[in-house]
């Protein structure tokens, strides 16, 4: 199943096929009565993965990946 919109992603979560981590101030999931949010506090560092379609040409993608790398990669 291909999911393109945030609402599609929430549907996959509501179906029990996925979980989602969203920023604390993102209230879009509150639009559904069948979903609840649970705060995750003091989470240990974890792996972040960006998945894209092969050959994706959206110029924002490269900027997003660069920003994510700059913000999420710890100095060794």
VEXSELUM-70747 format. One record per atom (N, C-alpha, C, O): residue number from 1; atom name; x, y, z. Coordinates in steps of 0.02 Angstrom, whole numbers, plus 50000, padded with zeros to 5 digits. Each point is the difference from the previous one (the first is absolute). Last residue first. Example, Ala and Ser with C-alpha at 12.3 -4.5 7.8 and 13.67 -1.06 7.14 Angstrom:
BEGIN
<atom 2 'N' <50642 49888 50354>>;
<atom 2 'CA' <50042 50059 50003>>;
<atom 2 'C' <49961 50055 50037>>;
<atom 2 'O' <50025 50055 50008>>;
<atom 1 'N' <49990 49659 49988>>;
<atom 1 'CA' <49955 50059 50000>>;
<atom 1 'C' <50045 50060 50000>>;
<atom 1 'O' <50052 49999 50033>>;
This chain:
BEGIN
<atom 76 'N' <51607 50619 50810>>;
<atom 76 'CA' <50035 49943 50030>>;
<atom 76 'C' <50057 50023 50044>>;
<atom 76 'O' <50035 49958 50029>>;
<atom 75 'N' <49721 50164 49908>>;
<atom 75 'CA' <50072 50003 49987>>;
<atom 75 'C' <50033 49942 50036>>;
<atom 75 'O' <49983 49984 50057>>;
<atom 74 'N' <49759 49999 49862>>;
<atom 74 'CA' <50044 50023 50055>>;
<atom 74 'C' <50072 50001 49977>>;
<atom 74 'O' <50021 49959 49959>>;
<atom 73 'N' <49740 50069 49903>>;
<atom 73 'CA' <50061 49961 50005>>;
<atom 73 'C' <50045 50030 50055>>;
<atom 73 'O' <50017 50059 49999>>;
<atom 72 'N' <49771 50039 49936>>;
<atom 72 'CA' <49991 49937 50035>>;
<atom 72 'C' <50064 49960 50009>>;
<atom 72 'O' <50003 49956 50043>>;
<atom 71 'N' <49968 50264 49840>>;
<atom 71 'CA' <49968 50005 50066>>;
<atom 71 'C' <50003 49936 50040>>;
<atom 71 'O' <49999 50002 50062>>;
<atom 70 'N' <50090 50016 49713>>;
<atom 70 'CA' <50032 50050 50042>>;
<atom 70 'C' <49973 50003 50070>>;
<atom 70 'O' <50036 50013 50047>>;
<atom 69 'N' <49862 49842 49795>>;
<atom 69 'CA' <50067 49977 50016>>;
<atom 69 'C' <50036 50050 50045>>;
<atom 69 'O' <50033 49980 50048>>;
<atom 68 'N' <49757 50080 49870>>;
<atom 68 'CA' <49994 49946 50048>>;
<atom 68 'C' <50069 49975 50021>>;
<atom 68 'O' <50012 49988 50060>>;
<atom 67 'N' <49979 50173 49771>>;
<atom 67 'CA' <49981 50028 50064>>;
<atom 67 'C' <49996 49946 50054>>;
<atom 67 'O' <50025 50009 50056>>;
<atom 66 'N' <50013 49921 49723>>;
<atom 66 'CA' <50058 50037 50026>>;
<atom 66 'C' <49986 50030 50068>>;
<atom 66 'O' <50042 49997 50045>>;
<atom 65 'N' <49781 49897 49843>>;
<atom 65 'CA' <50050 49951 50021>>;
<atom 65 'C' <50062 50034 50028>>;
<atom 65 'O' <50028 49977 50050>>;
<atom 64 'N' <49803 50161 49859>>;
<atom 64 'CA' <49977 49967 50061>>;
<atom 64 'C' <50053 49951 50025>>;
<atom 64 'O' <50016 50000 50060>>;
<atom 63 'N' <50024 50105 49735>>;
<atom 63 'CA' <50006 50048 50055>>;
<atom 63 'C' <49978 49968 50066>>;
<atom 63 'O' <50032 50010 50051>>;
<atom 62 'N' <49939 49865 49753>>;
<atom 62 'CA' <50072 50007 50014>>;
<atom 62 'C' <50010 50048 50059>>;
<atom 62 'O' <50042 49987 50043>>;
<atom 61 'N' <49738 49989 49881>>;
<atom 61 'CA' <50024 49938 50029>>;
<atom 61 'C' <50074 50006 50019>>;
<atom 61 'O' <50019 49981 50056>>;
<atom 60 'N' <49858 50187 49822>>;
<atom 60 'CA' <49996 50006 50073>>;
<atom 60 'C' <50029 49939 50035>>;
<atom 60 'O' <50022 50004 50057>>;
<atom 59 'N' <49955 50010 49703>>;
<atom 59 'CA' <50058 50036 50026>>;
<atom 59 'C' <49999 50008 50076>>;
<atom 59 'O' <50052 50009 50031>>;
<atom 58 'N' <49845 49789 49816>>;
<atom 58 'CA' <49976 50058 50037>>;
<atom 58 'C' <50059 50037 50031>>;
<atom 58 'O' <50037 49970 50040>>;
<atom 57 'N' <49958 49819 49827>>;
<atom 57 'CA' <50033 50062 49977>>;
<atom 57 'C' <49977 50062 50037>>;
<atom 57 'O' <50018 50055 49981>>;
<atom 56 'N' <50008 49651 50029>>;
<atom 56 'CA' <49961 50058 50022>>;
<atom 56 'C' <50039 50064 49982>>;
<atom 56 'O' <50060 50005 50012>>;
<atom 55 'N' <50002 49754 49952>>;
<atom 55 'CA' <49996 50051 49948>>;
<atom 55 'C' <49959 50061 50019>>;
<atom 55 'O' <49984 50041 49957>>;
<atom 54 'N' <49964 49752 50184>>;
<atom 54 'CA' <50058 50002 49957>>;
<atom 54 'C' <49990 50052 49946>>;
<atom 54 'O' <49947 50002 49968>>;
<atom 53 'N' <49927 50030 50265>>;
<atom 53 'CA' <49994 49961 49938>>;
<atom 53 'C' <50064 50007 49959>>;
<atom 53 'O' <50030 50053 49998>>;
<atom 52 'N' <49984 49966 50269>>;
<atom 52 'CA' <49974 50037 49943>>;
<atom 52 'C' <49990 49952 49941>>;
<atom 52 'O' <50025 49943 50000>>;
<atom 51 'N' <50028 50078 50288>>;
<atom 51 'CA' <49989 49956 49943>>;
<atom 51 'C' <49968 50041 49945>>;
<atom 51 'O' <49952 50037 50012>>;
<atom 50 'N' <50196 49991 50231>>;
<atom 50 'CA' <49962 50036 49950>>;
<atom 50 'C' <49994 49953 49940>>;
<atom 50 'O' <50051 49978 49973>>;
<atom 49 'N' <50005 49991 50307>>;
<atom 49 'CA' <50006 49978 49931>>;
<atom 49 'C' <49956 50043 49956>>;
<atom 49 'O' <49943 50014 50017>>;
<atom 48 'N' <50187 49969 50243>>;
<atom 48 'CA' <49949 50034 49959>>;
<atom 48 'C' <50012 49981 49928>>;
<atom 48 'O' <50057 50001 49976>>;
<atom 47 'N' <50011 49895 50286>>;
<atom 47 'CA' <50014 50007 49929>>;
<atom 47 'C' <49941 50035 49965>>;
<atom 47 'O' <49942 49983 50012>>;
<atom 46 'N' <50113 50065 50250>>;
<atom 46 'CA' <49978 49945 49957>>;
<atom 46 'C' <50016 50016 49928>>;
<atom 46 'O' <50017 50056 49982>>;
<atom 45 'N' <50021 50019 50303>>;
<atom 45 'CA' <50015 50012 49929>>;
<atom 45 'C' <49980 49939 49959>>;
<atom 45 'O' <50009 49943 50021>>;
<atom 44 'N' <49853 50081 50197>>;
<atom 44 'CA' <50071 49989 49984>>;
<atom 44 'C' <50011 50018 49927>>;
<atom 44 'O' <49954 49998 49960>>;
<atom 43 'N' <49850 50113 50193>>;
<atom 43 'CA' <50014 49946 49952>>;
<atom 43 'C' <50075 49997 49987>>;
<atom 43 'O' <50034 50051 49993>>;
<atom 42 'N' <49812 50084 50166>>;
<atom 42 'CA' <50067 49974 50011>>;
<atom 42 'C' <50017 49942 49954>>;
<atom 42 'O' <50029 49950 50022>>;
<atom 41 'N' <49720 50089 49970>>;
<atom 41 'CA' <50047 50042 50036>>;
<atom 41 'C' <50067 49964 50008>>;
<atom 41 'O' <50003 49939 50008>>;
<atom 40 'N' <49752 50063 49849>>;
<atom 40 'CA' <50061 49960 50007>>;
<atom 40 'C' <50053 50045 50030>>;
<atom 40 'O' <50023 50047 49967>>;
<atom 39 'N' <49689 49954 50023>>;
<atom 39 'CA' <50065 50033 50001>>;
<atom 39 'C' <50057 49951 50008>>;
<atom 39 'O' <49994 49952 50040>>;
<atom 38 'N' <49770 50002 49840>>;
<atom 38 'CA' <50033 49983 50063>>;
<atom 38 'C' <50068 50035 50000>>;
<atom 38 'O' <50040 49987 49956>>;
<atom 37 'N' <49701 50026 49908>>;
<atom 37 'CA' <50072 50010 50001>>;
<atom 37 'C' <50026 49985 50070>>;
<atom 37 'O' <49966 50012 50050>>;
<atom 36 'N' <49812 49893 49798>>;
<atom 36 'CA' <50023 50039 50057>>;
<atom 36 'C' <50076 50010 49993>>;
<atom 36 'O' <50033 49961 49966>>;
<atom 35 'N' <49731 49968 49872>>;
<atom 35 'CA' <50072 50000 50014>>;
<atom 35 'C' <50014 50042 50062>>;
<atom 35 'O' <49966 50049 50014>>;
<atom 34 'N' <49815 49924 49881>>;
<atom 34 'CA' <50024 49932 50011>>;
<atom 34 'C' <50075 49996 50012>>;
<atom 34 'O' <50028 49945 50003>>;
<atom 33 'N' <49844 50257 49941>>;
<atom 33 'CA' <49978 49976 50066>>;
<atom 33 'C' <50028 49932 50017>>;
<atom 33 'O' <50001 49980 50058>>;
<atom 32 'N' <50103 50224 49782>>;
<atom 32 'CA' <49968 49934 49999>>;
<atom 32 'C' <49983 49977 50070>>;
<atom 32 'O' <50041 50004 50046>>;
<atom 31 'N' <50075 50199 49908>>;
<atom 31 'CA' <49940 50006 49959>>;
<atom 31 'C' <49962 49933 49996>>;
<atom 31 'O' <49943 49998 49976>>;
<atom 30 'N' <50273 50041 50129>>;
<atom 30 'CA' <49944 50012 50044>>;
<atom 30 'C' <49934 50006 49961>>;
<atom 30 'O' <49947 50001 50030>>;
<atom 29 'N' <50270 49981 49867>>;
<atom 29 'CA' <49973 49935 50019>>;
<atom 29 'C' <49940 50007 50047>>;
<atom 29 'O' <49961 49953 50007>>;
<atom 28 'N' <50161 50240 49919>>;
<atom 28 'CA' <49958 49971 49948>>;
<atom 28 'C' <49971 49933 50020>>;
<atom 28 'O' <49944 49983 49979>>;
<atom 27 'N' <50210 50180 50140>>;
<atom 27 'CA' <49934 49981 50025>>;
<atom 27 'C' <49956 49967 49947>>;
<atom 27 'O' <49941 49989 50012>>;
<atom 26 'N' <50327 50076 50064>>;
<atom 26 'CA' <49962 49980 49941>>;
<atom 26 'C' <49933 49972 50023>>;
<atom 26 'O' <49998 49945 50029>>;
<atom 25 'N' <50187 50125 50117>>;
<atom 25 'CA' <49953 50053 49982>>;
<atom 25 'C' <49960 49985 49937>>;
<atom 25 'O' <49962 50042 49977>>;
<atom 24 'N' <50208 49808 50111>>;
<atom 24 'CA' <49950 50011 50053>>;
<atom 24 'C' <49948 50052 49981>>;
<atom 24 'O' <49943 49997 50022>>;
<atom 23 'N' <50180 49854 49788>>;
<atom 23 'CA' <50019 50052 50049>>;
<atom 23 'C' <49943 50014 50048>>;
<atom 23 'O' <49941 49993 49982>>;
<atom 22 'N' <50070 49763 49917>>;
<atom 22 'CA' <49988 50067 49973>>;
<atom 22 'C' <50022 50051 50053>>;
<atom 22 'O' <50002 49985 50059>>;
<atom 21 'N' <50002 49736 49865>>;
<atom 21 'CA' <50028 50048 50048>>;
<atom 21 'C' <49992 50069 49967>>;
<atom 21 'O' <50024 50012 49945>>;
<atom 20 'N' <49843 49739 50015>>;
<atom 20 'CA' <50029 50063 49976>>;
<atom 20 'C' <50027 50039 50059>>;
<atom 20 'O' <49969 50003 50053>>;
<atom 19 'N' <49955 49727 49854>>;
<atom 19 'CA' <50000 50049 50054>>;
<atom 19 'C' <50031 50063 49971>>;
<atom 19 'O' <50034 49998 49949>>;
<atom 18 'N' <49830 49778 49932>>;
<atom 18 'CA' <50058 50043 50008>>;
<atom 18 'C' <49992 50041 50064>>;
<atom 18 'O' <49946 50005 50029>>;
<atom 17 'N' <49889 49838 49893>>;
<atom 17 'CA' <50055 49977 49958>>;
<atom 17 'C' <50063 50043 50008>>;
<atom 17 'O' <50051 49985 49969>>;
<atom 16 'N' <49713 50033 50124>>;
<atom 16 'CA' <50046 49959 50039>>;
<atom 16 'C' <50059 49975 49960>>;
<atom 16 'O' <50034 49954 50023>>;
<atom 15 'N' <49777 50202 49921>>;
<atom 15 'CA' <49990 49929 49981>>;
<atom 15 'C' <50046 49953 50039>>;
<atom 15 'O' <49993 49939 49996>>;
<atom 14 'N' <50028 50297 50027>>;
<atom 14 'CA' <49936 49979 50029>>;
<atom 14 'C' <49984 49927 49985>>;
<atom 14 'O' <49968 49967 50040>>;
<atom 13 'N' <50223 50129 49859>>;
<atom 13 'CA' <50010 49995 50073>>;
<atom 13 'C' <49936 49974 50032>>;
<atom 13 'O' <50002 49955 50042>>;
<atom 12 'N' <49985 50093 49733>>;
<atom 12 'CA' <50042 49941 50009>>;
<atom 12 'C' <50014 49989 50074>>;
<atom 12 'O' <50000 49943 50024>>;
<atom 11 'N' <49886 50252 49918>>;
<atom 11 'CA' <49957 49942 49988>>;
<atom 11 'C' <50039 49935 50010>>;
<atom 11 'O' <49973 49952 50028>>;
<atom 10 'N' <50142 50254 49980>>;
<atom 10 'CA' <49961 49988 50061>>;
<atom 10 'C' <49954 49940 49993>>;
<atom 10 'O' <49988 49964 50048>>;
<atom 9 'N' <50131 50103 49764>>;
<atom 9 'CA' <50046 49971 50049>>;
<atom 9 'C' <49963 49987 50066>>;
<atom 9 'O' <50011 49949 50032>>;
<atom 8 'N' <49873 50162 49797>>;
<atom 8 'CA' <50012 49930 49981>>;
<atom 8 'C' <50044 49965 50051>>;
<atom 8 'O' <49988 49943 50019>>;
<atom 7 'N' <49981 50287 50006>>;
<atom 7 'CA' <49938 49965 50018>>;
<atom 7 'C' <50006 49926 49982>>;
<atom 7 'O' <49976 49957 50037>>;
<atom 6 'N' <50195 50189 49897>>;
<atom 6 'CA' <50004 49988 50072>>;
<atom 6 'C' <49938 49960 50023>>;
<atom 6 'O' <50006 49957 50043>>;
<atom 5 'N' <50062 50007 49704>>;
<atom 5 'CA' <49982 50056 50043>>;
<atom 5 'C' <50007 49982 50074>>;
<atom 5 'O' <50005 49941 50017>>;
<atom 4 'N' <50048 49900 49809>>;
<atom 4 'CA' <50030 50064 49979>>;
<atom 4 'C' <49987 50056 50049>>;
<atom 4 'O' <50043 50043 50010>>;
<atom 3 'N' <49971 49669 49960>>;
<atom 3 'CA' <49971 50055 50039>>;
<atom 3 'C' <50037 50064 49982>>;
<atom 3 'O' <50061 50004 50004>>;
<atom 2 'N' <49893 49728 49897>>;
<atom 2 'CA' <50037 50062 49995>>;
<atom 2 'C' <49964 50054 50040>>;
<atom 2 'O' <49940 50011 49992>>;
<atom 1 'N' <50068 49708 50019>>;
<atom 1 'CA' <49958 50059 50000>>;
<atom 1 'C' <50044 50062 50000>>;
<atom 1 'O' <50044 50007 50042>>;
